[in-house]
């Protein structure tokens, strides 16, 4: 057997990290972040506690990695040409992709949403979701160093550009906030639905796009 290449070692390392994060997410969601120990996670993942510390420094590091992985998956489908400006096509593509990953990874997102409901998780969560859980009044409310804030900044500018077409009576921040609330409600509703009605799901997604595009 030939020795493993650096790429193979990196792939094995990533697989192990994902296994640990999946195990941690399940424990955090079902037993609570505070009640879960590193020992619980290591046993669930089928590795030694010492080995786990080769990948993560502790629970806080694990939680940060879980949040970042989830955010990164969403970001992959946002502003796909990375020019800092959201086109109508990119807006529609983004909404459809968000709906797709919610539907295809329903169990994961159920666990993730359960995790987000825990008070002890919120402070760390806000480091990644600055501004996403509150109503925005200005583009300048965002801190550039958080890449989720970059999403919010770009999508805010998308709604601001719509004002040029809709006139002075149009409130872009109201429309933005309604869009955020709609997406949140859509996500929570569908990840907890056991009835898999694809036609109704797709109609709902298309209607959201028609309302806010």
C-alpha positions as CSV (number, residue, x, y, z in Angstrom):
1,X,0.0,0.0,0.0
2,X,1.4,3.4,-1.0
3,X,1.6,6.1,1.6
4,X,-1.2,8.6,1.8
5,X,-0.8,11.9,0.1
6,X,-1.1,15.3,1.9
7,X,-4.4,15.8,0.2
8,X,-5.7,12.4,1.5
9,X,-4.6,13.3,5.0
10,X,-6.4,16.6,4.7
11,X,-9.6,14.8,3.5
12,X,-9.4,12.4,6.4
13,X,-8.9,15.3,8.8
14,X,-12.0,17.1,7.4
15,X,-14.1,13.9,7.6
16,X,-13.1,13.5,11.3
17,X,-13.9,17.2,12.0
18,X,-17.3,16.9,10.4
19,X,-18.0,13.7,12.4
20,X,-17.1,15.5,15.6
21,X,-19.3,18.6,14.7
22,X,-22.2,16.4,13.7
23,X,-22.0,14.5,17.1
24,X,-21.6,17.8,19.0
25,X,-24.6,19.4,17.2
26,X,-26.8,16.4,18.1
27,X,-25.8,16.6,21.8
28,X,-26.0,20.4,22.0
29,X,-29.5,20.4,20.4
30,X,-31.0,17.4,22.3
31,X,-29.3,17.7,25.7
32,X,-28.4,21.3,25.8
33,X,-25.1,23.1,25.2
34,X,-24.4,23.6,28.9
35,X,-25.1,20.0,29.9
36,X,-23.0,18.4,27.1
37,X,-19.5,17.5,27.9
38,X,-16.5,16.9,25.6
39,X,-16.5,13.3,26.9
40,X,-20.1,12.9,25.6
41,X,-19.2,14.2,22.2
42,X,-16.0,12.1,21.9
43,X,-17.9,8.9,22.9
44,X,-20.6,9.6,20.4
45,X,-18.1,10.3,17.7
46,X,-16.2,7.1,18.5
47,X,-12.9,8.8,19.2
48,X,-10.8,9.4,22.3
49,X,-11.2,12.6,24.3
50,X,-7.5,13.4,23.7
51,X,-7.8,13.0,20.0
52,X,-10.7,15.3,19.9
53,X,-8.6,18.1,21.3
54,X,-6.4,17.7,18.2
55,X,-9.3,19.2,16.3
56,X,-11.1,21.5,18.7
57,X,-9.9,23.3,21.8
58,X,-13.2,22.8,23.6
59,X,-17.0,23.3,23.5
60,X,-16.8,27.0,22.6
61,X,-14.5,26.2,19.6
62,X,-16.9,23.4,18.5
63,X,-19.9,25.7,18.7
64,X,-18.2,28.4,16.7
65,X,-17.2,25.8,14.0
66,X,-20.8,24.5,13.8
67,X,-22.2,28.0,13.3
68,X,-19.5,28.9,10.8
69,X,-20.0,25.8,8.8
70,X,-23.8,26.5,8.6
71,X,-23.2,30.1,7.6
72,X,-20.6,29.2,5.0
73,X,-23.0,26.8,3.3
74,X,-25.6,29.6,2.9
75,X,-22.9,32.1,1.8
76,X,-21.8,29.8,-1.0
77,X,-25.0,30.6,-2.9
78,X,-25.0,34.4,-2.2
79,X,-23.7,36.9,-4.7
80,X,-22.4,34.1,-6.8
81,X,-20.1,36.4,-9.0
82,X,-18.8,38.0,-5.8
83,X,-19.0,41.5,-7.2
84,X,-20.7,42.9,-4.0
85,X,-24.0,43.6,-5.8
86,X,-27.0,41.3,-5.9
87,X,-28.8,41.1,-9.2
88,X,-32.4,39.9,-9.6
89,X,-31.1,36.6,-10.9
90,X,-28.8,36.2,-7.9
91,X,-31.6,37.1,-5.5
92,X,-33.9,34.4,-7.0
93,X,-31.0,31.9,-7.1
94,X,-30.2,32.5,-3.5
95,X,-33.8,32.1,-2.2
96,X,-34.2,28.8,-4.2
97,X,-30.9,27.4,-2.9
98,X,-31.8,28.3,0.7
99,X,-35.0,26.5,0.3
100,X,-33.2,23.5,-1.3
101,X,-30.7,23.1,1.5
102,X,-33.4,23.4,4.1
103,X,-35.4,20.7,2.4
104,X,-32.5,18.3,1.6
105,X,-30.9,18.6,5.1
106,X,-34.1,18.8,7.2
107,X,-32.8,16.8,10.2
108,X,-29.6,18.9,10.4
109,X,-31.5,22.2,10.3
110,X,-34.0,20.9,12.9
111,X,-31.1,20.3,15.2
112,X,-29.5,23.6,14.4
113,X,-32.7,25.5,15.1
114,X,-33.1,23.7,18.4
115,X,-29.5,24.8,19.2
116,X,-30.2,28.4,18.4
117,X,-33.1,28.5,20.8
118,X,-30.8,28.0,23.8
119,X,-30.1,31.2,25.7
120,X,-26.5,30.2,26.4
121,X,-25.8,29.9,22.7
122,X,-27.1,33.3,21.7
123,X,-24.0,35.4,22.7
124,X,-21.7,33.4,20.5
125,X,-24.2,33.2,17.7
126,X,-24.4,37.0,17.5
127,X,-20.7,37.1,16.7
128,X,-21.7,35.5,13.3
129,X,-25.2,37.0,12.9
130,X,-24.6,40.6,13.7
131,X,-27.8,42.5,12.7
132,X,-29.6,39.4,11.3
133,X,-31.9,39.1,14.2
134,X,-32.9,42.7,14.5
135,X,-34.6,45.4,12.3
136,X,-32.1,47.4,10.4
137,X,-32.3,51.2,9.9
138,X,-29.1,52.0,8.0
139,X,-26.5,50.2,5.9
140,X,-23.9,51.7,8.3
141,X,-25.3,49.5,11.1
142,X,-23.2,46.6,9.9
143,X,-19.7,45.7,10.9
144,X,-17.7,44.7,7.9
145,X,-15.5,42.2,9.6
146,X,-18.4,39.8,10.0
147,X,-19.0,38.1,6.7
148,X,-22.7,37.4,7.5
149,X,-22.9,41.2,7.9
150,X,-21.6,41.3,4.4
151,X,-24.6,39.3,3.3
152,X,-26.9,41.7,5.1
153,X,-25.2,44.8,3.7
154,X,-25.5,43.5,0.1
155,X,-29.1,42.5,0.4
156,X,-29.9,45.8,2.1
157,X,-28.4,47.6,-0.9
158,X,-30.5,45.4,-3.2
159,X,-33.7,46.6,-1.5
160,X,-32.4,50.2,-1.5
161,X,-32.0,50.0,-5.3
162,X,-35.6,49.0,-5.7
163,X,-36.6,52.4,-4.3
164,X,-35.4,54.0,-7.5
165,X,-38.0,52.0,-9.4
166,X,-40.8,52.1,-6.9
167,X,-40.6,55.8,-5.9
168,X,-40.5,57.8,-2.7
169,X,-43.4,55.9,-1.1
170,X,-41.5,52.7,-1.0
171,X,-39.8,51.8,2.3
172,X,-36.8,49.5,1.5
173,X,-36.1,48.8,5.1
174,X,-39.6,47.7,5.8
175,X,-39.5,45.4,2.7
176,X,-36.1,44.1,3.8
177,X,-37.4,43.3,7.3
178,X,-40.5,41.7,6.0
179,X,-38.3,39.5,3.7
180,X,-36.1,38.4,6.6
181,X,-39.2,37.6,8.7
182,X,-40.8,35.7,5.8
183,X,-37.6,33.6,5.2
184,X,-37.4,32.9,9.0
185,X,-41.0,31.8,9.1
186,X,-40.7,29.7,6.0
187,X,-37.6,28.0,7.3
188,X,-39.1,27.2,10.7
189,X,-42.3,26.0,9.2
190,X,-40.9,23.7,6.6
191,X,-38.1,22.0,8.6
192,X,-40.7,20.8,11.1
193,X,-43.2,19.6,8.4
194,X,-43.4,15.9,8.0
195,X,-45.6,16.1,4.9
196,X,-43.3,16.3,1.9
197,X,-45.6,18.2,-0.6
198,X,-43.0,19.2,-3.2
199,X,-45.5,21.1,-5.4
200,X,-46.7,23.2,-2.4
201,X,-43.1,23.8,-1.3
202,X,-42.1,25.0,-4.7
203,X,-45.1,27.3,-5.0
204,X,-44.3,28.8,-1.7
205,X,-40.7,29.5,-2.7
206,X,-41.8,31.0,-6.0
207,X,-44.3,33.2,-4.3
208,X,-41.7,34.6,-1.9
209,X,-39.5,35.4,-4.9
210,X,-42.4,37.2,-6.6
211,X,-43.1,39.3,-3.5
212,X,-39.6,40.5,-2.9
213,X,-37.7,40.3,-6.2
